[in-house]
């Protein structure tokens, strides 16, 4: 979906796995030959789903879009943790799962609802003294990270295939789903990591409205071709 505004666009893109949010921005910037391009919220390389890209005067909408609620679907893997809280890094500790019942999983999910404090993962783009945490983490440095206020508005368990738990969650700005997966595992008396993630909604924008980057490229070529075919006005 492309929303055209005066001197700019708002594009809804379905980011593929292993692409970074910056990869999406770079692709659009290079195609449009427009330096004023930005995204309204980072999505990790190991996650897919909705990324909103704004161009031109549309970039003025970015701050507002970053502040809205977001919805995700995903999978938590129980039984081990990783330094990155997802599968970007190898397991660093293993835990038992035999004691985890269906009832425990649902009760644990319920306990996470509402306002709370959350500690972001060490492998994140947050900055401490001007340096990104993931750069420090990859150097093996341990930094104390302050917890931040967030709210989990909905947390629905959609499937259980032990040791995997499928979920749908609606959260406020600044919530790390990787941290939620890690904390969920610990709350179950085990360990947890994020095994899969897809962003399905940002505010009022839904993934069903989004285009893959390939679909967006086709749309842009068709748009340019139509512009070239339009007769020029005579003064």
N, C-alpha and C positions, 0 to 999 in steps of 0.2 A: 504494500500500500504506500502510495506517495501523496502527501498532503502539500499542495503548492500554496505558498503564501507570498506576500510581496517581497520580491528579491530573495527568495529562499525556498527551501523544502524541509519537510519532516518525513524521513523515510523509516518504515518499519521493516527491519531485516530479521530473518531467521538465521542466526549465526550457526555455522557448522562446528562440529567437534574439532578441536586442535587449532582453530583460528582464534586469535586474540581479538578483543574489541578494537584495538588499534589497527589490526590487519584490515578489518571491515572499513574503518575510517579512511585508512590509506588507499584502499581500492577505490572508494568513492571519490576521494580527493583527487587522485590521479586521473580518474575517468572524466570528472567534471572540470578539471583544471582550475579548481577553486581552492584557495588556501583556507577559507573560513568554513571548516567542517569539524564537527565534534560529536561525541556520543553522550547519551544521558544515562550513564551507569555502566560500569565495567562488568563483564561476564567472563568468568575464568575460561582458559583454553579447554579444560576438560568438561565444560558445560556447554549445552546448546541452547538455542531459543532466542527470545525476543531481545534485540538490541535496537534502540532508537537512535538514529543518526540525523543530525540537524545541519543545514547548510545556510550560508548567508545570514540574513536577519533571523532565520529560524533558530540560530544558536542562542538567541535571547531566551528561548523556551527551555533550555537545558536545565537551568537551576531548578525551575519549577517541576520538571519531569523527574528529576533526581529525588525530590522530596515526597513522592507519592508511594502508596503501598505497592508491593510486588508479590506476585504469586509464582510458586515453583512446584514442580513435581520432581521426584527423585527417588533414590534408593540409598539406605544406610546399610553398610556392611558391619555386622557385629563380630566380635572375636579378636580384632586387632586394631591398633592405632598406627598412624603414620605421622611423621613430623609436619607434613603439610595438611593433615586432616583429610586428605583425599588420596587418589592413587597416583599423584605426581611423584611421590616418594615411596620408598620401600617401608614395609612394616618395621616398627621399632619396639613393639611390645605385643604379646599375645595374651588372651584372657579366656576363661571358660564361658561357655554359653548354654551348657546343659540345664542350668537352673532357670533360664528365661522362658516364661510361659506367654501365651497369647494375652492373658489377662495383665501380666506385667507390662507388656509392650503398650497396650492401650492405656493403662493407668499412667505410665511414664509420659506418654504423649500428652495426656490431659494435664499433667503437672507443669508442662512447659508453657501453657497458655497464659497470656497476660503480659503486663510490663515487667521488665527484669533487667539485670545487668549482664552483659556478655563480654567475654574476653576474645578479641579478634585473634585469628591464627597468626603465628609467627611468619608463615609464608603468605604475606599479603602486601599490597601496595601502600599501606599506611606508612607514614614517615615519622621517624624519631630523629631529632636533631638534623633534619634535612636529608636523611638517608632512608631509603625504602627498606621495610622490614625483610622482604624476601632476599634482598642483596646481603643483608647482615646474616640472615639464616643460612644462606648458601656458603658463607664463610665460617660457619660453625659457631657464630656468636649468639649468646643468649641475652636477650633484652627483656626487662620487665615491661609488660604491656598492661596499661590501665584498662579496666572494664568500662563499657559504655552502655548507656541506656538504650534499650530496644523494646519492641513489643511484638509478640507472636499472637496474631489475631485469630488464626485458624491453624490447626494442626491435625490433619486427618490421616489415619493409617488406611491405606488403600490395598495393601496386600502383604502377606507374610510368607516367605519362602526361606526359612531359616538356613543360613544365618543372615538372610537379606530381608529388609523391611522397606516396603514401598510406601511413599507418603505424598501428600499434597499440603502445602503450607502457604499462608499469607502473612507477610511480615512488613514492618516499617523500615524506613530508610536506615542504612548502616548495619543491618543484620547480616551476619555471615552464616550461610547454611552449612558450610564446613564445620564451623564451631558448634552449630546445633547438632550435627551428626556426632561429633566427638563427645559433647556433653550428654547426648542421649545415651550413647553407649555406656558412659560412666554411671549415669543414673540407673541403668539396668544392671549394675553390678558387674559390668564387663568392660569392653572397649569398643569404640566405634569409629568409623571413617565414612566419608561420603563416596559412594561407589558410582553414582550417576546423578546428573542434575539437568533440568530443563526449565528455563524461565518461560512461563506461559502468559504472564500478564504484567503490564506496567501501568498503573492507574486504570484508565478506561481503554487502553489499547491491549488487544489480545493477539496471541500468536497466530490465530487463524487469519488475521489480516496481513500477516507479514509475507515478504518474498524472500526466497533464498538469494544469495548474491548472484547466482546464475540467472534467475528470473529477473532480478533488478537490471542486470546488464542487458538482457533482451528488451526490457521495457525502455531503457534509455536509448538503445539503438533505434527502436521504432519511433520514439519521440523525436529524435534528431532527424530521422528520415522524413517524417511528416513535416517538420519545420522547413526542410530543404525543398519540399514539394509545394509549399504554400506560395502563391503568387505574391510578388512584392507590390506594395501599394504605390500608386503614382501621385506625386505631389504636383 
